[in-house]
């Protein structure tokens, strides 16, 4: 039974999570935003999102996807988990944003319903009540429907007919030092917020509910915001210019935002809609790199199990040939490409980012560093004809042994139609790994 498996994982979450708050504080907000943005990206079902999920799985994350589908909503959530280097477990409950027709129907179900109760039956009964004024907590009907279908409707015989939400709440109450992270983009962020509010009404303490949303619309009225702003730790990450975060306030004066707002500036080398999840991930990558120097170890929540090489890999600086419009992205692209190599192989020795040299000099430096392999990479980014902010990026690489023998060479390319230039650079590095790994031992 798939519900048995997910609830078993949920049980493991809360028995293993004490101390996670301290861990989050240690790794910093930039780490948390990057991890939750990647996992929010991976919760969608398009090809690039699935590849993001596969990459996360490759560095140690596991994903359990669950859904409950009926005429009201197609409620879905993922439980993402991994063991951190200090052997603690980190679990994140993530909800995908709008990607199905039924999701769009949920978004457009704009009526406000009463938000009250402390168990699933009471939740549903309150939402069915009419005649409540703005003095009562009222929430978006569609978002409330999705939350109920995903977590508070389907009964689990293995747990005395409790719903998944009830099991989660019970485990959190029994383990008051445990913390639950909830995240999501757009609709997913709205559902994450309402899920935290429901858990709070079921007796879960505010410090146990850590919510990070990306471009999420408001979910309730002033009375709801006042009632729940101190019952969870909500961080709303928004891109300046993203209209979705305030669309419900525009359509109806009855919805307001609450929680800590973190505003990121949209990078202007792209014409992508500011609400797109790839834009949020792009800014999370920039924010992370601006926060930490490359010399620091990778984030504890993103470090992978590197392939141990019999002799190290020496990597000179990437040779770039990029369009002037995105030349400012070049340092970020190099950092992403290098970080992915660092997470994939050990040991890896990088030449200084600005160091010039010839192949003979790289050979000498590789030998001096005790490296068996030399990886040369060139990244080209050309503007696509008749498209102002669309580019094709091509990665060419040559892998040599320390004696100068060519082991393999390849070229991979992709456009920025679905990703930003920084994300494409990381994607190409990921694609190139399959052939490269055949020759690195």
Secondary structure, 3 states (H helix, E strand, C coil): CHHHHHHHHHHHHHHHCCCHHHHHHHHCHHHHHHHHHHHHHHCCCCHHHHHHHHHHHHCCCEEEEEEEECCCCEEEEEEEEEECCCCCEEEEEEECCCCCHHHHHHHCCCCEEECCCCCHHHHHHHHHCCCCCCCCCEEEHHHHHHHHHHHCCCEEHHHCCEEHHHHHHHHHHHCCCCCEEEEEECHHHHHHHHHHHHHHHCCCCHHHEEEEEECCCCCECHHHHHHHCCCCEEEEEEECCCCHHHHHHHHCCCCECCCEEEEECCCCCCCCCCCCHHHHHHHHHHHHHHHCCCCCCCCCCCCCCCEEEEEEEEECCCEEEECHHHHHHHHHHHHHHHHHHHHHEEEEEECCCCCCCCHHHHHHHHHHCCEEEEEEEEEEEEECCCCCCCEEEEEEEEEEECCCCEEEEEEEEEECCCCCHHHHHHHHHHHHHHHHCCCCC
